[in-house]
Structures are given as C-alpha cells and as structure tokens.
Amino acid sequence: MEIKSCVKIRKEWDIVSARQMGREMAKELGFGTVDQARIATAISELARNIYLYAEDGQIDYEVITEVNRRGIKITAHDNGPGIEDLGRVMEDGYSTSGGLGAGLPGVKRLMNHFDLQSEPGKGTTVTAIKWVR
Amino acid sequence: MPEVLRRIVLEHSDEVAAKWLKEIAEKRKGDYTSSISTELYESTNREFVNNIFASIDHPDEIAKLDAFAERIINLGWPLSYITDGLQSFRRVTIDFILTESSSVETVEFSKILTVVDDWVEPIIKQLVNQYSGNWEHTVSLQRLALQELSAPLIPVMENITIMPLIGTIDTERAKQIMENLLEGVMKHNSEVVLMDITGVPVVDTMVAHHIIQAAEAVRLIGATCILVGIRPEIAQTIVNLGIDLSNFPTKSSLRKGFQSALEITNREIVNLDNSTNDMTDILDSLK
C-alpha cells in the first residue's frame, strides 16, 4: 500500500501546511506524540530550506510498508542553486543564512534514515524516513 | 453593438434566456450548487440573465451588477457560478445569433464573436473584480486580527512580565515578538520576562534561533528571560536538533517559571492560611 501526496513550497505559510500534512499522516500511521513532533519539525526544517534557498520546491509524503514495519518517507526536492559542499552542510553550526546551522544535521538525528543528493546549479533532493516503533 | 445584432438579441431575449437557463440547469447536476434550493437557484439565475440583458443598453450602469454580485457573495456561492454562467451565456448567444442570421460568412462570424465578447467580457471582469476585492478585504482583516493577537505582553506584577506565545511563529511574527518584548521590558521596568511557548506547535531551528536572539536582547538591556512551557516532545526535538539553550534558564511550566521569577526578584508567595491559623490559636489561647 502506497499513499503519496505532496505540498508545494512557495510562501512562508506553505511551511505550516507542509508540516500539518506530515503530522496528520504520522498520526494516522500510529506514531506517538514525540515522533509526531520530530516528523513535523524535520518537515519544517526541510520546507524552510526550500523557502530560504530555492524559493520553489515541493515535499512529497509516502507511506512505506516493509515485511515487519511501516514508516513515513518524506522527500523534499527543489531546482534551486544546489549545495556546494555536501560535507559542510552536515556539520553542526554551519549556515550560509545566519541561522543556527542545525537544520540538516538536525533532520538526520530526528529521522531514522537520511539521504542528501545535490548538485550545484541543478537542485537538491533530501529523503528522510521514520519508522513506526 | 450594431443595431441588427442588438435587435436580434433583444427581440429574442426570452428565447436566449430560456436556452441559457436550461443549459445552466443541466450543468448543475452533481455540482457544487446542488445543495442550494431550486427556487432560490432559479430566481437568482433569472436575475442574473436580466442583469446581463440590461447591460446591453446601459453598459455603464454598474450599480445593479454590483448589488447582484454582493448578494451572490453573501450567499457564499462560488466564483465559478458567475464565470461558468457567463461562459455558457456567451456560447448560447453566439449559437443563437448564428442560427438567426442568414449569412454565415467568415467576416460576419468573427464580427459576431467580437460583439458578444465586448458585451460579456466587461461583466465577467466586473464581477470577478468584486469577488477578489471581497476576498482581499477578508484576508486583510484577518491579517490585522492575527497581528493583534501575535505578541501580547502581560505585566503580572511589578518587575515580572509574561509573554504567552500561541501558534506558528513566522519571520514577521518573530520580529514583532522581539520588538514588543524589548519595548515592554523598558515600559514596565521588568526584571524578569517569562516567555511561554506552550501554544507553539513546532520549535524548529528558525523558531529557536528567534527565541535565542530575543532572550539575548533582553539580557542586554539588563533583564532576565525565562523560557517556559517546554513540552516533553518539544524538549526532545530541541535536543535532537542540537540546539544549545544552556545560556538562559528554561522551565517546564509557567508556574515553575513564575516561582523562579519571584526568587530572582526576592519575593515569595505567602500562604494566608497560616496566619489565620495563628490568629485562631491566639484567640483560642485567650479563652
């Protein structure tokens, strides 16, 4: 069973609808309140990155089912400027916008699986999965 | 509008209207408007078509159309009622004129199209404008209402102030929080400010960053900012994100925060029960 949906990120308020959608889905999947907060926060970070750096992109939600576990897969992709140094953005405290620099490494810690693909000038795709415990 | 076409349209206005009403009624099946009572729907349609015909002779008389649009908006009918209605009206009218007129030459045909367009387009434009104006008005009112709610500052007692935050914090609001906070600290001469985030659904790095900046600014003007209302799940996400909040005090609830605020300002809450007990003791001993 695969349920797929998406939210486009163009304005700051789209971030709110993106994470509300994620929270709804997480609730339906049976995540606890702490994990719901983690997922919503992770989506918030990813959506904000799209809004801040790429200006236009979208977040996809997918329910994934394996033999003995279920989870939510969040994919954030954009056609923005891309990331120059993939190693550095995963360092805590590195930010090009004067923020805290905890966004991407934070998402990695909030979720179970994390994957970052980016090419300068072509865009960025972040995939993150959280399994229901 | 050329006299010939005008005559055709006006003389047969009943037929055109009847055709249009039929088409609209056909469209309505399984539509958004199906919950509206048939009576109301039909009378509105008739009013609509009368307004359209009236605009042939008085294209500048917009008051009637405005009133009609206002009524539709108040009824809560969708904009597509008006746009769909006028599109099919255009189609019906062109069809009718073509069947009535004898010559169907290309030049004539395109002339008819232009004439009908010139007639219907301004009506569409006017009604759509009125609709969007109405929406913009609603949105701006709501924005204003939201702004009023966004960063209230409550002086609870001398030197202690509380700022309860409820709902999502975006960049605009973060700015207001900072401004109101600093202004309020100066105005109320506060020593301690309690920032309550019980009602903030998600604390991500941006929100945390703004909170940290606001607390730092409060510290610079000589007051203490205590962050209260950190729910357990928010505490865990903050730790996961790796946000360092060790530089300023935090408490789980407003109550605990208020207690430490009292400690900072060298005060405490005294239970009056004890003193009344003492009084009764004294009175008892006097007996």
Interface residues (C-beta under 8 A of the other chain):
Chain A: E12 W13 I15 V16 R19 T33 V34 Q36 A37 R38 A40 T41 S44 E45 R48 D92 G99 L100 G101 A102 G103 P105 G106 R109 L110
Chain B: T168 D170 T171 P201 V202 V203 D204 T205 M206 A208 H209 I212 P232 E233 I234 Q236 T237 N240 L241 G242 I243
